[in-house]
Amino acid sequence: MTDRLLPSPWRRVLALGLAALGTVALAAPPAPVPASSMASRVLACTACHGKEGRATQEGYFPRIAGKPEGYLANQLLNFRDGRRSYPQMGYLIEHLTDDYLREMAAHFAALDVPYPPPPAPQAPPAVLERGRALVQQGDAVRRIPACVQCHGAAMTGVAPAIPGLLGLPRDYLNSQLGAWKTGQRRAHAPDCMADVARQLTPDDVSAISAWLAAQPVPGGGKPATALPAAMPARCGGVADVPVAAGAAR
């Protein structure tokens, strides 16, 4: 489940973006960046993540437009600080400050651009049904919570820090679940996603990613503002997820 090298046509864009970002990051202290200038300073991001961060046809790099701001900020910090491993991301942001990374996250979180229709299902009906069941119901016998318990009933995430799981390429979903399972991707303790991923078999991972990748994205992909009930486990970095009024905690 290792990350691939960045395709060669994008390397020059990455280098130019790194130079622009590094120049700003080394100026102390960094002033708040106007939205108009931030768009030009994240061009290196769009080389992989697509125009306005809406993803490309490459099938591996995830969409970042419209994701919860806290989630995006956490992931940038995780890449910079080594909890996630992807060399191109690490080189791009290794010298950027916390505040600058949060401004980048805010820029992409504020983008409201449409999702394309999902691709045709890439697995047999029985596999898709297995994926649907794990996403929506989990597996109590194996102590696997349903994905919807944390990522929201619509699977579009929950503000401020839980991502949606729809509108993502199957290959990306496969790789990230595998990275959680093997420890190549980590989060602040308690690392609830790693705990869940370790309970999944390779067939579970394939089924979940195939079903998720084939679903349309409802409501423009906007994250929910609260969960209907408390999360099934504590998760580092998302301790303040709102729960609907009157719900059990």
C-alpha positions in Angstrom: 0.0 0.0 0.0 2.8 2.4 -0.8 2.3 5.8 -2.4 3.2 6.3 -6.0 5.7 8.7 -7.4 4.1 11.9 -8.8 3.7 11.7 -12.6 6.4 13.6 -14.3 4.2 16.3 -16.1 3.3 17.6 -12.6 6.8 17.8 -11.1 7.6 21.2 -12.5 4.3 22.6 -11.2 5.1 21.1 -7.8 8.5 22.6 -7.7 7.1 26.1 -8.6 4.4 25.8 -6.0 6.9 24.7 -3.4 9.0 27.8 -4.1 6.1 30.1 -3.8 4.8 28.5 -0.6 8.3 28.3 0.9 8.9 32.0 0.3 5.7 32.9 2.2 6.4 30.4 5.0 9.8 31.8 5.7 8.6 35.3 6.2 8.1 35.9 9.9 5.5 36.3 11.2 3.2 35.2 8.3 0.3 37.6 7.8 -3.2 36.4 7.0 -3.3 35.5 3.3 -6.1 37.1 1.3 -8.3 34.6 -0.5 -7.5 36.0 -3.9 -3.7 35.4 -3.4 -4.2 32.0 -1.7 -5.8 30.7 -4.9 -2.5 31.3 -6.7 -0.4 29.9 -3.9 -2.1 26.5 -3.9 -1.5 25.8 -7.6 0.9 23.0 -6.6 -2.0 21.3 -4.8 -4.2 21.4 -7.9 -1.5 19.6 -9.9 -2.6 16.4 -8.1 -5.9 17.2 -6.6 -7.4 18.8 -9.7 -8.7 22.3 -10.5 -10.1 23.8 -7.3 -9.2 20.6 -5.5 -12.1 18.8 -7.1 -10.0 15.7 -8.0 -9.0 14.4 -11.5 -9.5 11.3 -13.6 -6.2 9.9 -12.2 -8.2 7.7 -9.8 -5.9 8.0 -6.9 -5.7 11.6 -5.5 -8.6 12.6 -3.4 -10.9 15.5 -3.7 -10.2 18.2 -1.1 -12.7 20.9 -2.2 -15.5 21.4 0.4 -14.0 19.0 3.0 -14.4 20.0 6.6 -11.8 22.6 7.4 -10.6 20.9 10.6 -10.1 17.6 8.8 -8.0 19.2 6.0 -5.9 21.1 8.6 -5.3 17.9 10.6 -4.2 16.1 7.4 -1.8 18.8 6.4 -0.3 18.7 9.9 -0.2 14.9 9.7 1.7 15.0 6.4 4.1 17.6 7.7 4.8 15.9 11.0 5.1 12.4 9.6 1.9 10.7 10.7 1.0 10.3 7.1 3.6 9.3 4.5 3.6 10.7 1.0 7.0 12.2 0.0 5.6 14.8 -2.4 3.2 16.2 0.2 6.0 16.2 2.8 8.4 18.1 0.6 5.7 20.6 -0.3 4.7 21.6 3.2 7.6 20.6 5.4 8.6 24.3 6.2 5.1 25.7 6.4 3.7 27.0 9.8 0.6 25.7 11.5 -1.2 28.9 10.8 -0.4 28.8 7.1 -1.5 25.2 6.8 -4.8 26.2 8.4 -5.3 29.0 5.9 -4.7 26.5 3.1 -7.3 24.2 4.7 -9.8 27.1 5.0 -9.3 28.0 1.3 -10.2 24.5 0.1 -13.0 23.9 2.7 -14.8 27.1 1.4 -14.9 25.9 -2.2 -18.4 24.8 -3.3 -18.0 23.0 -6.6 -20.2 20.2 -7.9 -19.3 16.5 -7.8 -19.3 14.5 -11.0 -21.6 11.4 -11.2 -20.1 8.3 -9.7 -18.4 5.7 -12.0 -20.2 2.5 -12.8 -19.9 -0.2 -10.0 -16.6 -2.0 -10.2 -17.6 -5.2 -8.3 -20.2 -7.9 -8.5 -23.6 -7.3 -6.7 -22.7 -9.7 -3.8 -19.5 -7.7 -3.1 -21.3 -4.4 -3.2 -23.9 -5.7 -0.8 -21.2 -6.8 1.6 -19.7 -3.3 1.4 -23.1 -1.6 1.9 -23.8 -3.7 5.0 -20.4 -2.9 6.6 -20.8 0.8 5.8 -24.4 1.1 7.1 -24.6 -1.6 9.8 -21.1 -2.6 10.7 -20.4 -6.1 12.2 -21.1 -6.3 15.9 -19.6 -9.8 16.2 -16.3 -8.6 15.0 -16.6 -5.2 16.8 -16.6 -3.2 13.6 -18.7 -0.1 13.9 -20.8 1.1 10.9 -19.0 3.9 8.9 -22.2 6.0 9.2 -21.8 6.2 13.0 -18.8 8.5 12.6 -19.0 9.8 9.0 -22.7 10.7 9.1 -25.8 9.1 7.8 -25.3 10.7 4.3 -21.6 9.8 4.4 -20.6 13.4 3.7 -18.7 13.9 6.9 -19.4 16.0 10.0 -18.0 19.5 10.7 -15.5 20.4 11.9 -13.1 17.4 11.5 -14.7 14.2 10.1 -14.4 13.7 6.3 -17.0 12.4 3.9 -16.3 9.1 2.2 -18.3 9.6 -1.0 -17.0 11.1 -4.2 -13.6 9.4 -3.7 -11.8 7.0 -6.1 -11.9 3.4 -5.3 -8.1 3.1 -5.5 -7.7 5.9 -3.0 -10.1 4.4 -0.5 -8.4 1.0 -0.8 -5.0 2.5 -0.3 -6.0 4.5 2.8 -7.8 1.7 4.5 -4.7 -0.4 3.9 -2.5 2.3 5.2 -4.5 2.5 8.4 -4.4 -1.3 8.7 -0.6 -1.5 8.3 0.3 1.6 10.3 1.5 3.6 7.4 -1.2 6.2 8.2 -1.7 7.3 11.7 -3.5 9.9 13.7 -3.3 11.4 17.2 -4.1 8.8 19.9 -6.6 7.3 20.4 -6.3 6.2 16.7 -9.8 4.9 16.2 -9.5 4.4 12.4 -6.4 2.3 12.9 -8.4 0.2 15.4 -11.3 -0.3 12.9 -9.1 -1.0 9.9 -7.2 -3.7 11.7 -10.5 -5.6 12.1 -11.1 -5.5 8.4 -10.1 -8.4 6.0 -8.8 -7.6 2.5 -12.2 -8.7 1.2 -13.9 -6.2 3.6 -11.7 -3.4 2.4 -12.4 -4.2 -1.3 -16.1 -4.4 -0.7 -16.3 -1.2 1.3 -14.3 0.8 -1.2 -16.2 -0.6 -4.2 -19.6 0.3 -2.7 -18.6 3.8 -1.5 -17.0 4.7 -4.9 -20.2 3.8 -6.7 -22.5 6.0 -4.6 -23.8 9.5 -5.7 -22.9 12.4 -3.4 -26.0 13.9 -1.9 -26.6 17.5 -0.9 -23.5 18.8 -2.8 -21.3 16.8 -0.4 -21.7 19.3 2.4 -20.8 17.9 5.8 -23.4 17.5 8.5 -23.3 19.9 11.5 -23.8 17.1 14.1 -24.1 13.4 14.6 -27.4 11.9 15.7 -25.6 10.0 18.6 -22.2 9.9 20.2 -19.4 8.2 18.3 -18.7 4.6 19.2 -15.2 5.3 20.2 -12.9 8.3 21.1 -10.8 9.5 18.2 -7.8 11.7 18.4 -8.2 15.0 16.7 -12.0 14.8 16.5 -13.0 15.0 20.2 -15.3 18.0 19.7 -17.7 16.5 17.1 -21.1 18.0 17.8 -24.0 15.6 18.7 -27.6 16.5 18.0 -29.5 18.0 20.9 -31.2 15.4 23.1 -29.1 12.6 21.7 -27.4 10.0 23.9 -23.8 10.8 24.7 
